[in-house]
Amino acid sequence: MTSSRKRSRTVRRKPGLRRLIVIGAAIGAFALVLAAWFTLAPARLDPAAAQQGVERSGKLLDAGNASAASEQALAAVRADPGNAQAHLTLSRAMLALDDGVGAEAELKRAVDAGYKTKQVAHLRAHALLLQGQEEKAIAEAGKADPQSRVYASRVRARALAALGKLPDAFAAIDQAVRAAPRDAAAWTDLARLKLTAGDVRGAIQASEQAVKLDAGNTDALVLRGEMVRSQFGLIAALPWFEAALKRDPNDHEALIEYAATLGDAGRTRDSLAATRRALAARPGSAQALYLQAVIAARAGNGDLARGLIERAGGGIRSVPAGLLLGGALDIEAADYEQAMEKLKPLVANQPMNITARRLLAVALLRTDSARNAIDLLRPVIARSDADSYSLTLAARGFERIGDRTAAAQLLDRAAWPTRGDAGVFAADDSTGVLAADAAQRPGDPTALIPLIRALIGQGDKAGALAKAQDVATRNPGVPAAHLLVGDTLMLMNRPADAADAYRRAAAMRFDESAMLRLVEALEYANHRPDAANVLALFLSQNPVNATALRVSGRWQLAAGDYEAAIDTLELLRGRIGDGDAALNADLALAYSGAEEFEAAEDFGEAAYALAPANPVVADAYGWALYRNGDAQAAVELLQKAVVLAPRHAGLRWHLAQVYADLNRKPEARAQAQAALADPAFTERAAATAMAAQS
């Protein structure tokens, strides 16, 4: 047997490709680290430049420009990373920009560089508050130095308010205002706290004091803009937001409020530009994306709107406005289950939100849940002033469950040319339960409102008025309290007194609800010129408000100012689209009056296609045909309108004129005379019709 030399188990090999790649990667990473160091680190420490940056940043903060202050402070930190004051100044700028995480990190660096923890406790409390850590913020505020006590009290007040402890929050902010009565920031916080508590008058007064003390305080200017928007209107608020943006062109909150106000005022392009600026200032801003979604939805681009809502994230999708928009977009996309997931919690939290109820009812009807849809709409259709759309939805629900009689009754109400007086929602609980709840919360006006509504529902108007007046007396700065007094007085047929109550509410919050109530009360009190002035004032501040445009257009129609009515109603059509039968009918009448008969007939036909059972629609289409020379076709539609609403004088007047014009059969003349004999005809209508027959 031959033996061979034993081979070594260890074999020397040349470096493999994999090993070379690993070594190369390590060398490359080291090179990147070196490059980053030489790129990001200052070429040399420059304490003088750092100090100049700190001073510039401080001046910018005092001038209300937190964005530029942040840039200067960051440059100071880069010039001298060991400068404690630079880190502290950067943290202050970040707090002004609502960056709690970044501010807390800079405060830690400031402490590491020489500041004592107690010296920055008030600022750290603010940073914790911005991160949603209210309890920790309160504890940290208690550690603040005496010279920072006012700032700490402000933080404490905001944290307590966020926890729902309003009495303690007011005690804290009152302490801050007493200690520093000329501190605009303290007055701004007081105004926001009063607004949270519903004291609108107090918030208005505090916001006025804040800008009086410091006309350059950006937060105070933005808040004042919000208050002016609520008190006077959209157009009046714009200069306040513009003043804030002159101080800090990149202030996110100011940009968001500015964009929202521009959008509601109909300045869509300017609104979109402001949202883009907000996204540049704060990339991924959920509020800016939501506003862009609203703009897209108004333009009819549902796919874009849905995509923007998704990008905005769960924060926006969970707030009421986001839920409502998301639900509407889901229904448009036939995603009814998703719509119900959004709308059900919204209706549960806002039971008097009629728009949300209608949308949820649509989703329920389209998923074969007719009984649930009917139950959802019952509080709405029980009102004498129920809108035709809600009545029609409920009727479709009754049709689905086989109750044709109830469906027919609701469709008849939906087709009726006028709506009843406004009512109130029925209370979900008994009067005894609501009274006990109100007794347990004697200082809370919101506990009394359901009780007052229940008393009204039971017919105890005197008791309801006494309760409502007590609420208004105890809460003079709460607009809703005065509205409640006015509503009760209207139910007691005291419109002049109701108008006074509505004026008090409108002086604090001149929104659509207050405007409509005040206009209605003044009309019922035979003060039509005053009502017209209120409507004109509201439209001057809210030029594309759909409800106000509709009311104004109809008043112009009634006054025979057809050209103005066309302008108003066309503006409304541009806002809400072509799918509104009542609007198309109004446009048909307006164009008929302006002797633009082809356009009148087109709008009349469009209205009739949408709502053939509505007597006003049939009348508008018939009248347009008649004015365009087709009396034979017109008479059938006008007869239908009178059959549907035989007690409506205006419809009978139109029919009488056509009968008289045809004048071809004895029975036609008799029908005209019978129509004219009704005492409900106005003298003008009767005179015109008689003249047409002679």
C-alpha positions as CSV (number, residue, x, y, z in Angstrom):
1,M,0.0,0.0,0.0
2,T,1.5,3.2,-1.0
3,S,1.1,6.3,1.2
4,S,0.6,9.8,0.0
5,R,1.5,13.1,1.6
6,K,-1.3,14.4,3.8
7,R,-2.8,17.6,2.4
8,S,-3.3,20.6,4.6
9,R,-6.9,21.4,5.4
10,T,-6.2,25.1,5.1
11,V,-5.9,26.4,1.6
12,R,-4.8,29.9,0.9
13,R,-7.1,31.5,-1.6
14,K,-7.2,34.9,-3.4
15,P,-9.7,37.3,-2.0
16,G,-13.1,36.5,-3.5
17,L,-15.5,38.9,-5.1
18,R,-17.9,38.9,-2.2
19,R,-15.1,39.9,0.2
20,L,-14.0,42.7,-2.1
21,I,-17.5,44.1,-2.2
22,V,-17.8,44.1,1.6
23,I,-14.5,45.9,2.0
24,G,-15.4,48.4,-0.7
25,A,-18.8,49.1,0.9
26,A,-17.1,49.7,4.2
27,I,-14.6,52.1,2.7
28,G,-17.5,53.9,0.8
29,A,-19.6,54.3,4.0
30,F,-16.6,55.8,5.8
31,A,-16.1,58.2,2.9
32,L,-19.8,59.2,3.0
33,V,-19.5,59.8,6.8
34,L,-16.4,62.0,6.2
35,A,-18.2,63.8,3.3
36,A,-21.3,64.4,5.5
37,W,-19.1,65.7,8.3
38,F,-17.3,68.2,6.1
39,T,-20.6,69.2,4.4
40,L,-22.8,69.6,7.4
41,A,-20.4,70.7,10.1
42,P,-19.3,74.3,10.0
43,A,-15.9,74.9,8.4
44,R,-14.9,76.6,11.6
45,L,-16.7,77.7,14.7
46,D,-18.0,81.2,14.5
47,P,-19.3,82.4,17.9
48,A,-19.8,85.9,16.6
49,A,-21.9,84.8,13.7
50,A,-23.9,82.5,16.1
51,Q,-24.6,85.5,18.4
52,Q,-25.7,87.6,15.5
53,G,-28.1,84.8,14.4
54,V,-29.5,84.6,17.9
55,E,-30.2,88.3,18.0
56,R,-31.8,88.3,14.5
57,S,-33.9,85.3,15.5
58,G,-35.1,87.0,18.6
59,K,-36.1,90.2,16.8
60,L,-38.0,88.1,14.2
61,L,-39.8,86.3,16.9
62,D,-40.8,89.6,18.5
63,A,-42.0,90.7,15.1
64,G,-44.2,87.6,14.7
65,N,-42.2,85.9,12.0
66,A,-41.5,82.5,13.5
67,S,-40.5,80.9,10.2
68,A,-37.7,83.3,9.5
69,A,-36.7,83.2,13.2
70,S,-36.3,79.5,13.0
71,E,-34.0,79.8,10.0
72,Q,-31.8,82.3,11.7
73,A,-31.7,80.3,14.9
74,L,-30.7,77.2,13.0
75,A,-27.9,79.1,11.3
76,A,-26.7,80.2,14.7
77,V,-26.7,76.6,16.0
78,R,-24.6,75.5,13.0
79,A,-22.2,78.3,13.5
80,D,-21.6,77.3,17.1
81,P,-23.2,74.0,18.2
82,G,-22.1,74.7,21.7
83,N,-24.0,78.0,22.0
84,A,-26.7,77.3,24.6
85,Q,-28.6,80.5,23.7
86,A,-28.8,79.4,20.1
87,H,-30.4,76.1,21.0
88,L,-32.8,77.9,23.3
89,T,-33.8,80.4,20.7
90,L,-34.3,77.7,18.1
91,S,-36.6,75.9,20.6
92,R,-38.7,79.0,21.0
93,A,-39.1,79.4,17.3
94,M,-40.1,75.7,17.0
95,L,-42.7,76.2,19.7
96,A,-44.1,79.1,17.7
97,L,-44.3,76.7,14.7
98,D,-46.1,74.1,16.8
99,D,-43.1,71.7,16.5
100,G,-43.1,70.1,20.0
101,V,-40.8,67.2,19.2
102,G,-38.1,69.5,17.7
103,A,-38.5,72.0,20.5
104,E,-38.0,69.4,23.2
105,A,-34.8,68.1,21.5
106,E,-33.4,71.6,21.3
107,L,-34.2,72.3,24.9
108,K,-32.2,69.2,25.9
109,R,-29.3,70.5,23.9
110,A,-29.6,73.9,25.6
111,V,-29.5,72.2,29.0
112,D,-26.5,70.2,27.9
113,A,-24.8,73.4,26.8
114,G,-25.3,75.1,30.1
115,Y,-28.9,76.1,30.9
116,K,-30.5,74.8,34.1
117,T,-33.5,72.5,33.8
118,K,-35.6,74.9,35.8
119,Q,-34.8,77.8,33.5
120,V,-36.5,76.0,30.5
121,A,-39.3,74.2,32.4
122,H,-42.0,76.5,31.0
123,L,-40.8,75.9,27.4
124,R,-40.5,72.1,27.9
125,A,-44.1,72.2,29.3
126,H,-45.2,73.8,26.1
127,A,-43.3,71.2,24.0
128,L,-45.0,68.4,25.9
129,L,-48.4,70.1,25.4
130,L,-47.9,70.2,21.7
131,Q,-47.2,66.5,21.8
132,G,-50.5,65.8,23.5
133,Q,-49.0,65.0,26.9
134,E,-51.2,67.3,28.9
135,E,-50.6,65.8,32.4
136,K,-46.8,65.9,31.9
137,A,-47.1,69.5,30.6
138,I,-49.0,70.5,33.8
139,A,-46.4,68.9,36.0
140,E,-43.5,70.5,34.1
141,A,-45.2,73.9,34.2
142,G,-45.2,73.7,38.0
143,K,-41.3,73.6,38.0
144,A,-40.9,76.9,36.1
145,D,-38.9,79.8,37.5
146,P,-41.0,82.7,39.0
147,Q,-40.0,85.0,36.1
148,S,-41.6,82.5,33.7
149,R,-44.7,82.1,35.7
150,V,-47.0,83.8,33.2
151,Y,-45.9,81.6,30.4
152,A,-46.2,78.6,32.6
153,S,-49.8,79.6,33.6
154,R,-50.7,79.9,29.9
155,V,-49.4,76.4,29.2
156,R,-51.2,75.1,32.3
157,A,-54.5,76.7,31.1
158,R,-54.3,75.2,27.7
159,A,-53.4,71.8,29.0
160,L,-56.4,71.9,31.5
161,A,-58.7,73.0,28.7
162,A,-57.5,70.0,26.6
163,L,-58.4,67.7,29.5
164,G,-61.9,69.2,29.7
165,K,-61.2,71.0,33.0
166,L,-62.5,74.4,32.0
167,P,-63.0,76.0,35.4
168,D,-59.4,75.2,36.4
169,A,-58.2,76.4,32.9
170,F,-60.0,79.7,33.5
171,A,-58.4,80.1,36.9
172,A,-54.9,79.6,35.4
173,I,-55.4,82.0,32.5
174,D,-57.0,84.6,34.7
175,Q,-53.9,84.4,36.9
176,A,-51.7,85.0,33.8
177,V,-53.8,88.0,32.7
178,R,-53.7,89.5,36.1
179,A,-50.0,89.1,36.4
180,A,-49.3,90.5,32.9
181,P,-52.3,92.6,31.8
182,R,-50.3,93.9,28.7
183,D,-49.3,90.4,27.5
184,A,-51.0,89.9,24.1
185,A,-50.3,86.2,24.1
186,A,-52.2,85.8,27.4
187,W,-55.2,87.7,26.1
188,T,-55.1,85.5,22.9
189,D,-55.2,82.4,25.1
190,L,-58.0,83.8,27.1
191,A,-60.0,84.5,23.9
192,R,-59.5,80.9,22.7
193,L,-60.5,79.5,26.0
194,K,-63.7,81.7,26.1
195,L,-64.5,80.5,22.6
196,T,-64.1,76.9,23.7
197,A,-66.5,77.6,26.5
198,G,-69.0,79.1,24.0
199,D,-68.6,82.6,25.3
200,V,-68.4,84.3,21.9
201,R,-68.8,87.8,23.2
202,G,-66.0,87.3,25.7
203,A,-63.8,85.8,23.0
204,I,-64.4,88.8,20.7
205,Q,-63.5,91.3,23.4
206,A,-60.4,89.4,24.4
207,S,-59.2,89.1,20.8
208,E,-59.7,92.8,20.3
209,Q,-57.6,93.5,23.4
210,A,-54.8,91.2,22.1
211,V,-54.4,93.0,18.8
212,K,-54.7,96.3,20.6
213,L,-51.7,95.4,22.8
214,D,-49.6,93.9,20.0
215,A,-50.7,94.5,16.4
216,G,-47.8,92.4,15.2
217,N,-48.6,89.2,17.1
218,T,-49.3,86.7,14.4
219,D,-51.4,84.4,16.6
220,A,-53.5,87.3,17.8
221,L,-54.1,88.5,14.2
222,V,-55.1,85.0,13.1
223,L,-57.5,84.7,16.0
224,R,-58.9,88.1,15.3
225,G,-59.5,87.1,11.7
226,E,-61.4,84.0,12.9
227,M,-63.6,86.1,15.2
228,V,-64.3,88.7,12.5
229,R,-65.2,86.0,10.1
230,S,-67.8,84.6,12.6
231,Q,-69.1,88.0,13.7
232,F,-69.2,89.9,10.3
233,G,-68.4,87.6,7.5
234,L,-65.8,86.2,5.1
235,I,-64.8,89.3,3.2
236,A,-64.2,91.3,6.4
237,A,-61.9,88.6,7.8
238,L,-59.5,88.4,4.8
239,P,-57.5,91.6,5.8
240,W,-56.7,90.1,9.2
241,F,-55.3,86.9,7.7
242,E,-53.4,89.0,5.1
243,A,-51.9,91.1,8.0
244,A,-50.7,87.9,9.7
245,L,-49.1,86.7,6.5
246,K,-47.3,90.0,6.0
247,R,-45.7,89.3,9.3
248,D,-44.9,85.7,8.5
249,P,-45.6,84.6,4.9
250,N,-45.1,80.9,5.9
251,D,-47.3,80.8,9.0
252,H,-49.2,77.5,8.5
253,E,-52.2,78.4,10.6
254,A,-52.7,81.7,8.9
255,L,-52.4,80.1,5.5
256,I,-55.0,77.5,6.4
257,E,-57.5,80.0,7.7
258,Y,-56.8,82.3,4.7
259,A,-57.3,79.4,2.2
260,A,-60.5,78.2,3.9
261,T,-62.0,81.8,3.9
262,L,-61.0,82.4,0.3
263,G,-62.6,79.1,-0.7
264,D,-65.9,79.8,1.0
265,A,-65.9,83.3,-0.6
266,G,-65.7,81.7,-4.0
267,R,-62.1,82.7,-4.8
268,T,-61.1,79.1,-5.7
269,R,-57.8,79.8,-7.4
270,D,-56.5,82.0,-4.6
271,S,-57.6,79.4,-2.1
272,L,-55.7,76.7,-4.0
273,A,-52.6,78.9,-4.1
274,A,-52.8,79.4,-0.3
275,T,-53.1,75.6,0.3
276,R,-50.0,75.1,-1.8
277,R,-48.1,77.6,0.2
278,A,-49.3,75.8,3.4
279,L,-48.0,72.5,2.0
280,A,-44.6,74.2,1.2
281,A,-44.4,75.5,4.8
282,R,-45.5,72.2,6.3
283,P,-45.1,69.3,3.8
284,G,-47.9,66.7,4.1
285,S,-50.3,69.2,6.0
286,A,-53.5,67.3,6.5
287,Q,-55.5,70.5,6.7
288,A,-54.2,71.8,3.4
289,L,-54.9,68.5,1.7
290,Y,-58.4,68.5,3.1
291,L,-59.0,71.9,1.7
292,Q,-57.7,70.8,-1.7
293,A,-60.1,67.8,-1.5
294,V,-63.0,70.2,-0.9
295,I,-62.0,72.3,-3.9
296,A,-61.7,69.1,-6.0
297,A,-65.1,67.9,-4.8
298,R,-66.7,71.3,-5.6
299,A,-65.2,71.0,-9.1
300,G,-66.8,67.6,-9.6
301,N,-63.5,65.7,-9.5
302,G,-64.4,63.0,-7.0
303,D,-61.4,60.7,-7.7
304,L,-59.0,63.5,-6.9
305,A,-60.9,64.5,-3.8
306,R,-60.9,60.9,-2.5
307,G,-57.1,60.6,-3.1
308,L,-56.4,63.9,-1.3
309,I,-58.5,62.7,1.7
310,E,-56.5,59.5,1.9
311,R,-53.3,61.4,1.8
312,A,-54.6,63.7,4.6
313,G,-54.6,60.7,6.9
314,G,-56.8,59.5,9.7
315,G,-56.7,62.8,11.6
316,I,-58.8,64.6,9.0
317,R,-60.9,61.5,8.2
318,S,-62.1,61.4,11.8
319,V,-63.2,65.0,12.3
320,P,-66.9,65.9,11.4
321,A,-66.1,67.9,8.2
322,G,-63.8,65.1,7.0
323,L,-66.4,62.4,7.8
324,L,-69.1,64.3,5.9
325,L,-67.0,64.9,2.8
326,G,-65.6,61.4,2.9
327,G,-69.2,59.9,3.2
328,A,-70.4,62.0,0.3
329,L,-67.5,60.9,-1.9
330,D,-68.0,57.3,-0.9
331,I,-71.7,57.5,-1.9
332,E,-70.7,59.1,-5.2
333,A,-68.3,56.1,-5.8
334,A,-71.1,53.6,-4.8
335,D,-69.0,52.5,-1.8
336,Y,-72.0,52.5,0.6
337,E,-70.5,50.4,3.4
338,Q,-67.5,52.8,3.7
339,A,-70.0,55.7,3.6
340,M,-72.0,54.3,6.5
341,E,-68.8,53.7,8.6
342,K,-68.1,57.4,8.3
343,L,-71.6,58.8,8.6
344,K,-73.0,56.7,11.5
345,P,-70.6,58.1,14.1
346,L,-71.2,61.6,12.7
347,V,-75.0,61.4,13.1
348,A,-74.5,59.8,16.6
349,N,-72.4,62.8,17.7
350,Q,-74.4,65.4,15.8
351,P,-78.0,64.3,15.8
352,M,-79.3,67.6,14.4
353,N,-77.0,67.5,11.4
354,I,-79.6,67.1,8.7
355,T,-77.1,66.9,5.8
356,A,-75.4,63.9,7.5
357,R,-78.8,62.3,8.1
358,R,-79.7,62.6,4.5
359,L,-76.5,61.2,3.2
360,L,-76.6,58.2,5.6
361,A,-80.3,57.6,4.5
362,V,-79.1,57.5,0.9
363,A,-76.5,54.9,1.8
364,L,-79.0,52.8,3.8
365,L,-81.5,52.9,1.0
366,R,-79.0,51.8,-1.5
367,T,-78.0,48.8,0.7
368,D,-81.7,47.7,1.1
369,S,-81.9,49.0,4.7
370,A,-85.1,50.9,4.0
371,R,-86.5,50.7,7.6
372,N,-83.3,52.0,9.0
373,A,-83.4,54.9,6.5
374,I,-86.9,55.8,7.5
375,D,-86.1,55.7,11.2
376,L,-83.1,58.0,10.5
377,L,-85.3,60.5,8.7
378,R,-88.2,60.5,11.0
379,P,-87.0,63.6,13.1
380,V,-86.6,65.5,9.8
381,I,-89.8,64.6,8.1
382,A,-91.8,65.2,11.3
383,R,-91.0,68.9,10.9
384,S,-93.5,71.1,9.0
385,D,-90.6,72.7,7.2
386,A,-89.0,69.4,6.0
387,D,-87.2,69.8,2.7
388,S,-88.4,68.1,-0.4
389,Y,-85.3,65.9,-0.8
390,S,-85.7,64.4,2.7
391,L,-89.4,63.8,2.1
392,T,-88.6,62.1,-1.2
393,L,-86.0,59.9,0.4
394,A,-88.3,58.8,3.1
395,A,-91.1,58.2,0.5
396,R,-88.7,55.9,-1.4
397,G,-88.1,54.0,1.9
398,F,-91.8,53.5,2.5
399,E,-92.1,52.3,-1.1
400,R,-89.4,49.7,-0.5
401,I,-91.3,48.3,2.5
402,G,-94.6,48.3,0.7
403,D,-96.3,51.2,2.5
404,R,-97.7,53.0,-0.6
405,T,-100.0,55.3,1.4
406,A,-97.3,56.8,3.5
407,A,-95.1,57.1,0.5
408,A,-97.8,59.0,-1.5
409,Q,-98.4,61.4,1.4
410,L,-94.7,62.2,1.6
411,L,-94.4,62.7,-2.1
412,D,-97.4,65.1,-2.0
413,R,-95.6,67.1,0.7
414,A,-92.4,67.0,-1.3
415,A,-94.2,68.4,-4.3
416,W,-96.0,71.2,-2.4
417,P,-94.7,74.6,-3.6
418,T,-94.2,76.1,-0.1
419,R,-92.7,74.8,3.1
420,G,-94.2,75.1,6.6
421,D,-92.8,77.0,9.5
422,A,-89.6,75.8,11.1
423,G,-89.9,73.4,13.9
424,V,-87.6,71.7,16.4
425,F,-86.3,68.2,16.7
426,A,-88.1,66.0,19.2
427,A,-86.2,65.2,22.3
428,D,-85.0,61.6,22.7
429,D,-85.5,61.5,26.5
430,S,-88.5,62.5,28.6
431,T,-88.9,65.9,30.2
432,G,-88.3,64.5,33.6
433,V,-85.0,62.8,32.6
434,L,-83.8,66.0,30.9
435,A,-84.8,68.2,33.9
436,A,-82.8,65.9,36.2
437,D,-79.8,66.1,33.9
438,A,-80.1,69.9,33.8
439,A,-80.3,70.0,37.6
440,Q,-77.1,68.0,37.9
441,R,-75.3,70.5,35.7
442,P,-76.6,73.9,36.8
443,G,-73.8,75.9,35.2
444,D,-73.9,74.2,31.8
445,P,-76.3,75.8,29.3
446,T,-75.9,72.8,26.9
447,A,-77.8,70.7,29.5
448,L,-80.8,73.1,29.4
449,I,-81.2,73.2,25.6
450,P,-82.6,69.6,25.3
451,L,-85.0,70.3,28.1
452,I,-86.2,73.5,26.4
453,R,-86.7,71.6,23.2
454,A,-88.7,68.9,25.0
455,L,-90.9,71.5,26.6
456,I,-91.6,73.1,23.2
457,G,-92.4,69.6,21.8
458,Q,-94.9,69.1,24.5
459,G,-96.6,72.4,23.9
460,D,-95.4,74.1,27.1
461,K,-94.2,77.3,25.2
462,A,-94.4,79.5,28.3
463,G,-92.3,77.2,30.3
464,A,-89.8,76.8,27.4
465,L,-89.6,80.6,27.1
466,A,-88.9,81.1,30.8
467,K,-86.1,78.5,30.6
468,A,-84.7,79.9,27.4
469,Q,-84.6,83.4,28.8
470,D,-82.9,82.2,31.9
471,V,-80.2,80.5,29.8
472,A,-79.7,83.7,27.8
473,T,-79.5,85.9,30.9
474,R,-76.9,83.6,32.5
475,N,-75.0,83.3,29.3
476,P,-75.2,86.6,27.4
477,G,-72.2,85.9,25.3
478,V,-73.5,82.6,23.9
479,P,-75.3,83.1,20.5
480,A,-77.1,79.8,20.7
481,A,-78.9,80.9,23.9
482,H,-80.3,83.9,22.1
483,L,-81.3,81.9,19.1
484,L,-83.2,79.5,21.4
485,V,-85.1,82.5,22.9
486,G,-86.0,83.7,19.4
487,D,-87.1,80.2,18.3
488,T,-89.4,80.0,21.2
489,L,-90.9,83.4,20.6
490,M,-91.5,82.5,16.9
491,L,-93.5,79.5,18.0
492,M,-95.5,81.8,20.2
493,N,-96.2,84.0,17.2
494,R,-94.2,87.0,18.5
495,P,-91.9,87.7,15.5
496,A,-90.9,91.2,16.4
497,D,-89.6,90.0,19.8
498,A,-88.0,87.1,18.2
499,A,-86.2,89.4,15.8
500,D,-84.7,91.3,18.7
501,A,-83.3,88.0,20.1
502,Y,-81.9,87.0,16.8
503,R,-80.2,90.4,16.4
504,R,-78.4,89.8,19.7
505,A,-77.2,86.4,18.4
506,A,-76.2,87.8,15.0
507,A,-74.2,90.6,16.6
508,M,-71.9,87.9,17.9
509,R,-72.1,85.3,15.1
510,F,-73.6,86.4,11.8
511,D,-73.8,83.0,10.2
512,E,-76.3,81.4,7.8
513,S,-78.5,80.2,10.6
514,A,-78.7,83.5,12.4
515,M,-79.3,85.3,9.1
516,L,-82.2,83.1,8.0
517,R,-83.9,83.3,11.4
518,L,-83.6,87.1,11.5
519,V,-84.8,87.5,7.9
520,E,-87.8,85.3,8.6
521,A,-88.7,87.0,11.8
522,L,-88.5,90.5,10.2
523,E,-90.7,89.3,7.3
524,Y,-93.3,87.9,9.7
525,A,-93.2,91.2,11.6
526,N,-93.9,93.1,8.3
527,H,-90.4,94.6,8.3
528,R,-89.5,93.5,4.7
529,P,-87.0,96.4,4.1
530,D,-85.1,95.5,7.2
531,A,-85.1,91.9,6.2
532,A,-83.8,92.8,2.7
533,N,-81.0,94.8,4.3
534,V,-80.0,91.9,6.5
535,L,-79.9,89.6,3.5
536,A,-77.9,92.1,1.4
537,L,-75.4,92.6,4.3
538,F,-74.9,88.8,4.6
539,L,-74.4,88.4,0.8
540,S,-71.9,91.2,0.8
541,Q,-69.7,89.2,3.2
542,N,-70.6,85.7,1.9
543,P,-71.1,86.3,-1.8
544,V,-71.5,82.6,-2.9
545,N,-73.6,81.3,0.0
546,A,-76.1,79.1,-1.7
547,T,-78.9,79.6,0.7
548,A,-78.6,83.4,0.6
549,L,-78.4,83.4,-3.1
550,R,-81.5,81.4,-3.5
551,V,-83.5,83.7,-1.1
552,S,-82.2,86.8,-2.9
553,G,-83.0,85.4,-6.3
554,R,-86.5,84.6,-5.4
555,W,-87.0,88.1,-3.8
556,Q,-85.7,89.6,-7.0
557,L,-88.2,87.5,-9.0
558,A,-91.1,88.6,-6.8
559,A,-90.1,92.2,-7.3
560,G,-90.0,91.8,-11.1
561,D,-86.2,92.6,-11.2
562,Y,-85.6,89.8,-13.7
563,E,-82.1,90.8,-14.9
564,A,-80.8,90.9,-11.3
565,A,-82.6,87.6,-10.6
566,I,-80.9,85.9,-13.5
567,D,-77.4,87.1,-12.3
568,T,-78.1,85.8,-8.8
569,L,-79.6,82.5,-9.9
570,E,-76.9,81.8,-12.5
571,L,-74.3,82.4,-9.8
572,L,-76.1,79.9,-7.6
573,R,-76.2,77.4,-10.5
574,G,-72.5,77.8,-11.0
575,R,-72.1,76.9,-7.3
576,I,-74.5,73.9,-7.0
577,G,-74.8,72.6,-10.5
578,D,-77.8,71.8,-12.8
579,G,-79.5,69.1,-10.8
580,D,-81.8,71.3,-8.7
581,A,-85.4,71.4,-10.0
582,A,-86.4,74.4,-8.0
583,L,-83.5,76.4,-9.2
584,N,-84.2,75.5,-12.8
585,A,-87.8,76.5,-12.3
586,D,-86.8,79.9,-10.9
587,L,-84.4,80.5,-13.8
588,A,-87.2,79.6,-16.3
589,L,-89.4,82.3,-14.7
590,A,-86.6,84.8,-14.6
591,Y,-85.7,84.3,-18.2
592,S,-89.4,84.5,-19.1
593,G,-89.7,87.8,-17.3
594,A,-86.6,89.1,-19.2
595,E,-88.2,88.0,-22.5
596,E,-85.4,85.5,-23.2
597,F,-87.9,82.8,-24.1
598,E,-85.7,80.1,-25.6
599,A,-83.5,80.0,-22.4
600,A,-86.7,80.0,-20.3
601,E,-88.1,77.0,-22.1
602,D,-84.8,75.1,-21.8
603,F,-84.7,75.7,-18.0
604,G,-88.4,74.8,-17.6
605,E,-87.9,71.6,-19.5
606,A,-84.9,70.7,-17.3
607,A,-86.8,71.4,-14.2
608,Y,-89.8,69.3,-15.3
609,A,-87.5,66.4,-16.2
610,L,-86.3,66.4,-12.6
611,A,-89.6,67.0,-10.7
612,P,-92.7,66.4,-12.9
613,A,-95.0,66.2,-9.9
614,N,-94.0,69.6,-8.5
615,P,-96.7,72.2,-9.2
616,V,-94.3,75.1,-9.2
617,V,-92.1,73.3,-11.7
618,A,-95.0,72.5,-14.0
619,D,-96.1,76.1,-13.8
620,A,-92.7,77.4,-14.6
621,Y,-92.3,75.1,-17.6
622,G,-95.9,75.9,-18.8
623,W,-95.4,79.6,-18.4
624,A,-92.1,79.5,-20.4
625,L,-93.9,77.6,-23.2
626,Y,-96.7,80.2,-23.2
627,R,-94.3,83.1,-23.3
628,N,-92.5,81.4,-26.1
629,G,-95.7,81.2,-28.2
630,D,-96.9,77.6,-27.5
631,A,-100.1,78.3,-25.5
632,Q,-101.7,75.0,-26.4
633,A,-98.8,73.0,-24.8
634,A,-98.6,75.4,-21.9
635,V,-102.2,75.1,-20.8
636,E,-101.9,71.4,-20.0
637,L,-98.9,72.0,-17.8
638,L,-100.6,75.0,-16.1
639,Q,-103.8,73.0,-15.5
640,K,-101.7,70.2,-13.9
641,A,-100.0,72.8,-11.6
642,V,-103.4,74.1,-10.5
643,V,-104.7,70.6,-9.9
644,L,-101.7,69.8,-7.8
645,A,-102.0,73.0,-5.8
646,P,-105.5,74.4,-6.2
647,R,-105.1,77.0,-3.5
648,H,-102.0,78.7,-4.9
649,A,-103.0,82.1,-6.3
650,G,-100.0,82.6,-8.4
651,L,-100.5,79.3,-10.3
652,R,-104.2,80.2,-11.0
653,W,-103.2,83.6,-12.2
654,H,-100.9,82.1,-14.9
655,L,-103.6,79.6,-15.9
656,A,-106.2,82.4,-16.1
657,Q,-104.0,84.4,-18.5
658,V,-103.5,81.5,-20.8
659,Y,-107.2,80.7,-20.8
660,A,-108.0,84.3,-21.6
661,D,-105.4,84.3,-24.4
662,L,-106.8,81.2,-26.0
663,N,-110.4,82.4,-25.5
664,R,-111.6,79.8,-27.9
665,K,-114.2,78.0,-25.9
666,P,-117.0,79.3,-23.5
667,E,-115.8,77.0,-20.8
668,A,-112.3,78.5,-21.0
669,R,-113.7,82.0,-20.2
670,A,-115.8,80.5,-17.3
671,Q,-112.7,78.8,-15.9
672,A,-110.8,82.0,-16.1
673,Q,-113.6,83.9,-14.3
674,A,-113.8,81.3,-11.6
675,A,-110.1,81.4,-11.0
676,L,-110.1,85.2,-10.8
677,A,-113.1,85.2,-8.4
678,D,-111.0,83.7,-5.6
679,P,-110.2,86.3,-2.9
680,A,-106.7,85.1,-2.5
681,F,-105.7,86.8,-5.8
682,T,-103.7,89.9,-5.3
683,E,-105.2,93.1,-6.8
684,R,-102.3,93.3,-9.3
685,A,-102.9,89.7,-10.5
686,A,-106.6,90.2,-10.8
687,A,-106.2,93.4,-12.7
688,T,-103.7,91.9,-15.1
689,A,-105.8,88.8,-15.8
690,M,-109.0,90.9,-16.4
691,A,-107.1,93.1,-18.7
692,A,-105.9,90.1,-20.6
693,Q,-109.6,88.9,-21.1
694,S,-110.9,92.3,-22.3
